[in-house]
Amino acid sequence: VSTQSTETYRALFGGGEWAAYFGADGVCDAASSGALATRVLRYVREAQTTARAFDIAEAALTVDRAGGGSLQLTLPVLRHVHIGQRDSGDALPLRLDYWAVGDDDNKRELKAFQHVAVRRLDAPSPTTLALVAQPRDRKKGGLARKITGRGGNSADSELLSASVSKALVAGASEKDAATFAVRVDDVEWRDVKFVSILPGWAGHIKQLAIQTFAQQK
């Protein structure tokens, strides 16, 4: 933060005049609200700010309704999507389908994983997601971990890490009605039956602009 912004902040909010706007209960009365707002607006207007635009990814969720049926949700993603718990040792009865960048015609599959994290990559890769998956622990269940491509080839893997253009998570089979929890930018959604993650937002707004008082180094 710039020296000028710091000094302005101290002058406007660090003295006794600012504290006097609030009563003993910490609430600003109506008579003082105008003066309080003027100080805040002055700081915002005079501070040296830095703008940054964050690309928006998309998570489409199908959620079970308590009374029956399902709800379709489309959520913006600025940071990441998480499913499962790291190092939990408990495999989820789910299937992860993903498409590697540059090989969009070949769907790949991972079953019985413990944790999946999908992160939106910044420019210069605006159409790419970073995928990290922790397959089932062989010692916990005695089953081999398999990552399977279209041709049926498979290989054991301790950790899957890939750049992908799309990722889907659903029940392990069409008959499997298992639901699961999904964390989108640290907000948890429960009773999810299906989630699709894409690197771009379907709407006309593709970025979220945020203005900060911190100068870029």
HELIX and SHEET records of a PDB file:
HELIX    1   1 THR A    3  PHE A   13  1                                  11    
HELIX    2   2 GLY A   16  ALA A   20  1                                   5    
HELIX    3   3 ALA A   30  GLU A   46  1                                  17    
HELIX    4   4 ARG A  138  GLY A  141  1                                   4    
SHEET    1   A 2 THR A  50  ASP A  55  0                                        
SHEET    2   A 2 GLN A 207  THR A 212 -1                                        
SHEET    1   B 8 SER A  70  VAL A  77  0                                        
SHEET    2   B 8 ALA A  57  ASP A  64 -1                                        
SHEET    3   B 8 VAL A 187  LEU A 198 -1                                        
SHEET    4   B 8 LEU A 160  GLY A 171 -1                                        
SHEET    5   B 8 LEU A  94  ALA A 100 -1                                        
SHEET    6   B 8 LYS A 107  LYS A 111 -1                                        
SHEET    7   B 8 ILE A 147  THR A 148 -1                                        
SHEET    8   B 8 SER A 154  ALA A 155 -1                                        
SHEET    1   C 7 SER A  70  VAL A  77  0                                        
SHEET    2   C 7 ALA A  57  ASP A  64 -1                                        
SHEET    3   C 7 VAL A 187  LEU A 198 -1                                        
SHEET    4   C 7 PHE A 180  VAL A 184 -1                                        
SHEET    5   C 7 HIS A  80  GLY A  84 -1                                        
SHEET    6   C 7 PHE A 113  ARG A 120 -1                                        
SHEET    7   C 7 LEU A 129  PRO A 135 -1                                        
END                                                                             
